[in-house]
Amino acid sequence: MSRPSLQHRPSSVAAANKTVVLVTGGNTGIGYEIVKKLATENSNFQILLGCRDTRKGEEAVASMGAPRNVNPIQLDITDDKSIEQCYLAINQHFGKLDILINNAGTAARELPETATLREKYDLTFNVNVTSTAVLTDKLIPTLEKASLPKIIFISSGLGSIQRTLEREKPLPVPWYNASKTAINAITAYYAQLYPNFKVNAVCPGYRATGLNGAELTEEMHPKLGAVRVGQLVAEGEDGVTATYSTSEGPLPW
């Protein structure tokens, strides 16, 4: 039996009974593991796997065993037209968005070795901060239609100013660290602006992903980076908001 396609609109009753989740950058790394975890544990979820290339998105879904509650959706968060099309598709097919998981990001490793410091900052802030903020703002009207709207920003412990000051010396990727500090500020902004939402920042921990090129081991497996996200997704009306945490506990801002 094939998965439902976004080409065919589900009935309004079916859509109303689904928890609709969008995961940006969902076809690789921690985003992939978040999609897989949520799809496996929540049959009543309809998960939209955001991906720049839908072919790669389809391959990712197939590698999960083609769960019926996962659909790739084309989304390049750096492209306003792509954001608009994603927004329209969610409105058309579901009429709401329950949970937005802002996972897409970069550490500028895709740039050539000759890249200037300005180029590293520009790319990283464009993806991690500006584009994430623009997408979030665009999707607010769809989140407002949910009974318990949630926004989860994938941050990093490297975004903690206090932790940076406590180190003997900072890690030499200031463009990435600063972008995650900015994401924490955006988390606080939306948590204050929408007190009826649950808005939180999550550090998935240092995991082996394309972001860092680290060696894949059991302790470094990106599936471990999905744990805290799963916990926040499972929380109800009394769940936390305006927090910055890992699966092991809170982080200092």
FENSULJO-V625044 format. One record per residue. RES is the residue in three letters. PHI is phi as a letter, one per 30 degrees, with the letter a starting at -180 (* if undefined). OMEGA is omega as a letter, one per 40 degrees, with the letter a starting at -180 (NA if undefined). D_FIRST is the distance of its C-alpha to the first C-alpha in Angstrom with 1 decimal. Layout:
res->RES phi->PHI omega->OMEGA d_first->D_FIRST
res->RES phi->PHI omega->OMEGA d_first->D_FIRST
//
This chain:
res->MET phi->* omega->a d_first->0.0
res->SER phi->d omega->i d_first->3.8
res->ARG phi->d omega->i d_first->6.7
res->PRO phi->d omega->a d_first->9.2
res->SER phi->c omega->i d_first->11.9
res->LEU phi->d omega->i d_first->15.5
res->GLN phi->d omega->a d_first->16.3
res->HIS phi->c omega->a d_first->15.4
res->ARG phi->d omega->i d_first->17.5
res->PRO phi->d omega->i d_first->16.2
res->SER phi->d omega->a d_first->18.6
res->SER phi->d omega->i d_first->21.8
res->VAL phi->d omega->i d_first->21.3
res->ALA phi->d omega->a d_first->18.0
res->ALA phi->d omega->a d_first->19.6
res->ALA phi->d omega->a d_first->22.7
res->ASN phi->d omega->i d_first->21.1
res->LYS phi->c omega->i d_first->19.5
res->THR phi->c omega->a d_first->21.6
res->VAL phi->c omega->a d_first->21.2
res->VAL phi->b omega->i d_first->22.2
res->LEU phi->c omega->i d_first->23.2
res->VAL phi->c omega->i d_first->24.0
res->THR phi->d omega->a d_first->26.1
res->GLY phi->h omega->a d_first->26.2
res->GLY phi->d omega->a d_first->22.9
res->ASN phi->c omega->i d_first->21.9
res->THR phi->b omega->i d_first->24.7
res->GLY phi->h omega->a d_first->27.2
res->ILE phi->d omega->i d_first->27.6
res->GLY phi->e omega->i d_first->25.3
res->TYR phi->e omega->a d_first->22.4
res->GLU phi->d omega->i d_first->23.3
res->ILE phi->d omega->i d_first->23.7
res->VAL phi->e omega->a d_first->20.2
res->LYS phi->d omega->a d_first->18.8
res->LYS phi->d omega->a d_first->21.2
res->LEU phi->d omega->i d_first->20.5
res->ALA phi->d omega->a d_first->16.7
res->THR phi->d omega->a d_first->17.1
res->GLU phi->c omega->a d_first->19.9
res->ASN phi->b omega->a d_first->18.9
res->SER phi->d omega->a d_first->15.7
res->ASN phi->c omega->i d_first->17.5
res->PHE phi->d omega->i d_first->18.0
res->GLN phi->c omega->a d_first->16.5
res->ILE phi->c omega->i d_first->17.7
res->LEU phi->c omega->a d_first->18.8
res->LEU phi->d omega->a d_first->19.5
res->GLY phi->d omega->a d_first->22.6
res->CYS phi->a omega->i d_first->23.4
res->ARG phi->d omega->a d_first->26.0
res->ASP phi->c omega->a d_first->23.8
res->THR phi->d omega->i d_first->20.2
res->ARG phi->d omega->i d_first->19.7
res->LYS phi->d omega->i d_first->20.8
res->GLY phi->d omega->i d_first->18.7
res->GLU phi->d omega->i d_first->15.5
res->GLU phi->d omega->i d_first->17.0
res->ALA phi->d omega->a d_first->17.8
res->VAL phi->d omega->i d_first->14.3
res->ALA phi->d omega->a d_first->13.0
res->SER phi->d omega->i d_first->16.1
res->MET phi->d omega->a d_first->15.1
res->GLY phi->j omega->i d_first->12.0
res->ALA phi->h omega->i d_first->9.8
res->PRO phi->d omega->a d_first->10.1
res->ARG phi->d omega->a d_first->8.5
res->ASN phi->c omega->i d_first->12.2
res->VAL phi->b omega->i d_first->13.6
res->ASN phi->b omega->i d_first->14.3
res->PRO phi->d omega->i d_first->17.0
res->ILE phi->b omega->a d_first->19.9
res->GLN phi->d omega->i d_first->22.9
res->LEU phi->a omega->i d_first->25.9
res->ASP phi->c omega->a d_first->29.2
res->ILE phi->d omega->i d_first->31.4
res->THR phi->d omega->a d_first->34.5
res->ASP phi->c omega->a d_first->33.7
res->ASP phi->d omega->i d_first->34.6
res->LYS phi->d omega->i d_first->32.7
res->SER phi->d omega->i d_first->29.5
res->ILE phi->d omega->i d_first->30.2
res->GLU phi->d omega->a d_first->30.8
res->GLN phi->d omega->i d_first->27.6
res->CYS phi->d omega->i d_first->25.7
res->TYR phi->e omega->a d_first->27.8
res->LEU phi->d omega->a d_first->27.1
res->ALA phi->d omega->i d_first->23.3
res->ILE phi->d omega->i d_first->23.4
res->ASN phi->d omega->a d_first->25.8
res->GLN phi->d omega->a d_first->23.9
res->HIS phi->d omega->a d_first->20.4
res->PHE phi->b omega->i d_first->21.6
res->GLY phi->i omega->a d_first->25.4
res->LYS phi->a omega->i d_first->26.1
res->LEU phi->b omega->a d_first->25.7
res->ASP phi->d omega->a d_first->26.3
res->ILE phi->b omega->i d_first->26.7
res->LEU phi->c omega->i d_first->27.8
res->ILE phi->c omega->a d_first->28.0
res->ASN phi->d omega->a d_first->30.3
res->ASN phi->c omega->a d_first->29.7
res->ALA phi->e omega->a d_first->30.3
res->GLY phi->a omega->i d_first->33.6
res->THR phi->b omega->i d_first->35.9
res->ALA phi->c omega->i d_first->39.1
res->ALA phi->i omega->i d_first->40.2
res->ARG phi->d omega->a d_first->39.6
res->GLU phi->d omega->i d_first->38.2
res->LEU phi->d omega->i d_first->41.6
res->PRO phi->d omega->a d_first->44.1
res->GLU phi->d omega->a d_first->46.8
res->THR phi->d omega->a d_first->49.3
res->ALA phi->e omega->i d_first->47.7
res->THR phi->d omega->i d_first->50.2
res->LEU phi->d omega->i d_first->50.1
res->ARG phi->e omega->a d_first->49.8
res->GLU phi->d omega->i d_first->46.7
res->LYS phi->d omega->i d_first->45.1
res->TYR phi->d omega->a d_first->45.9
res->ASP phi->d omega->a d_first->44.8
res->LEU phi->d omega->a d_first->41.4
res->THR phi->d omega->i d_first->40.7
res->PHE phi->d omega->i d_first->41.9
res->ASN phi->d omega->a d_first->40.1
res->VAL phi->d omega->a d_first->36.7
res->ASN phi->d omega->a d_first->37.2
res->VAL phi->c omega->a d_first->39.5
res->THR phi->e omega->a d_first->39.8
res->SER phi->d omega->i d_first->36.2
res->THR phi->d omega->i d_first->34.9
res->ALA phi->d omega->a d_first->37.4
res->VAL phi->d omega->i d_first->36.7
res->LEU phi->d omega->a d_first->33.0
res->THR phi->e omega->a d_first->33.7
res->ASP phi->d omega->a d_first->36.3
res->LYS phi->d omega->a d_first->34.0
res->LEU phi->d omega->i d_first->31.3
res->ILE phi->e omega->a d_first->33.8
res->PRO phi->e omega->i d_first->33.5
res->THR phi->d omega->i d_first->29.8
res->LEU phi->d omega->a d_first->30.6
res->GLU phi->d omega->i d_first->33.4
res->LYS phi->d omega->i d_first->30.9
res->ALA phi->d omega->i d_first->29.3
res->SER phi->d omega->i d_first->30.9
res->LEU phi->b omega->a d_first->31.3
res->PRO phi->d omega->i d_first->31.1
res->LYS phi->b omega->i d_first->31.1
res->ILE phi->b omega->i d_first->32.0
res->ILE phi->c omega->i d_first->32.0
res->PHE phi->c omega->i d_first->33.8
res->ILE phi->d omega->a d_first->33.4
res->SER phi->c omega->i d_first->37.1
res->SER phi->a omega->i d_first->39.1
res->GLY phi->d omega->i d_first->42.0
res->LEU phi->d omega->i d_first->43.8
res->GLY phi->d omega->a d_first->43.9
res->SER phi->d omega->i d_first->46.2
res->ILE phi->d omega->a d_first->49.7
res->GLN phi->d omega->i d_first->51.3
res->ARG phi->d omega->i d_first->49.6
res->THR phi->d omega->a d_first->50.7
res->LEU phi->d omega->a d_first->54.3
res->GLU phi->d omega->i d_first->54.2
res->ARG phi->d omega->i d_first->53.3
res->GLU phi->d omega->i d_first->56.2
res->LYS phi->a omega->a d_first->54.9
res->PRO phi->d omega->i d_first->51.8
res->LEU phi->d omega->a d_first->48.9
res->PRO phi->d omega->i d_first->49.4
res->VAL phi->b omega->a d_first->46.4
res->PRO phi->d omega->i d_first->48.0
res->TRP phi->d omega->i d_first->45.7
res->TYR phi->d omega->i d_first->42.7
res->ASN phi->e omega->a d_first->44.5
res->ALA phi->d omega->i d_first->46.0
res->SER phi->d omega->i d_first->42.6
res->LYS phi->d omega->i d_first->41.2
res->THR phi->d omega->i d_first->44.4
res->ALA phi->d omega->i d_first->43.8
res->ILE phi->d omega->i d_first->40.2
res->ASN phi->d omega->i d_first->41.8
res->ALA phi->d omega->i d_first->44.2
res->ILE phi->d omega->i d_first->41.3
res->THR phi->e omega->a d_first->39.7
res->ALA phi->d omega->a d_first->43.0
res->TYR phi->d omega->a d_first->43.4
res->TYR phi->d omega->i d_first->40.1
res->ALA phi->d omega->i d_first->40.6
res->GLN phi->d omega->a d_first->44.0
res->LEU phi->d omega->a d_first->43.0
res->TYR phi->b omega->a d_first->40.2
res->PRO phi->d omega->i d_first->41.4
res->ASN phi->d omega->i d_first->38.6
res->PHE phi->d omega->i d_first->36.0
res->LYS phi->c omega->a d_first->35.3
res->VAL phi->b omega->a d_first->36.1
res->ASN phi->b omega->i d_first->36.4
res->ALA phi->c omega->a d_first->36.9
res->VAL phi->b omega->i d_first->35.4
res->CYS phi->c omega->a d_first->36.7
res->PRO phi->d omega->a d_first->34.0
res->GLY phi->i omega->a d_first->36.7
res->TYR phi->d omega->a d_first->37.5
res->ARG phi->b omega->i d_first->34.3
res->ALA phi->d omega->i d_first->33.6
res->THR phi->b omega->i d_first->31.9
res->GLY phi->d omega->a d_first->32.6
res->LEU phi->d omega->a d_first->34.9
res->ASN phi->b omega->i d_first->37.5
res->GLY phi->i omega->a d_first->36.7
res->ALA phi->d omega->a d_first->37.4
res->GLU phi->d omega->a d_first->36.6
res->LEU phi->d omega->i d_first->33.5
res->THR phi->b omega->i d_first->34.5
res->GLU phi->d omega->i d_first->33.2
res->GLU phi->d omega->a d_first->35.6
res->MET phi->c omega->a d_first->34.6
res->HIS phi->d omega->a d_first->30.8
res->PRO phi->d omega->i d_first->29.3
res->LYS phi->d omega->i d_first->27.1
res->LEU phi->d omega->i d_first->30.4
res->GLY phi->d omega->i d_first->30.8
res->ALA phi->c omega->a d_first->27.9
res->VAL phi->d omega->a d_first->29.6
res->ARG phi->d omega->i d_first->32.0
res->VAL phi->e omega->i d_first->29.4
res->GLY phi->e omega->i d_first->27.3
res->GLN phi->d omega->a d_first->30.4
res->LEU phi->d omega->i d_first->31.3
res->VAL phi->d omega->a d_first->27.9
res->ALA phi->d omega->a d_first->28.2
res->GLU phi->d omega->a d_first->31.6
res->GLY phi->c omega->a d_first->32.4
res->GLU phi->e omega->a d_first->35.2
res->ASP phi->c omega->a d_first->37.8
res->GLY phi->d omega->a d_first->36.2
res->VAL phi->d omega->i d_first->38.3
res->THR phi->b omega->a d_first->38.8
res->ALA phi->i omega->i d_first->41.0
res->THR phi->c omega->i d_first->40.6
res->TYR phi->b omega->a d_first->40.4
res->SER phi->a omega->i d_first->39.2
res->THR phi->c omega->i d_first->37.5
res->SER phi->d omega->a d_first->35.8
res->GLU phi->c omega->i d_first->39.3
res->GLY phi->k omega->a d_first->41.0
res->PRO phi->d omega->i d_first->42.6
res->LEU phi->c omega->i d_first->44.0
res->PRO phi->d omega->i d_first->47.2
res->TRP phi->d omega->NA d_first->46.7
//
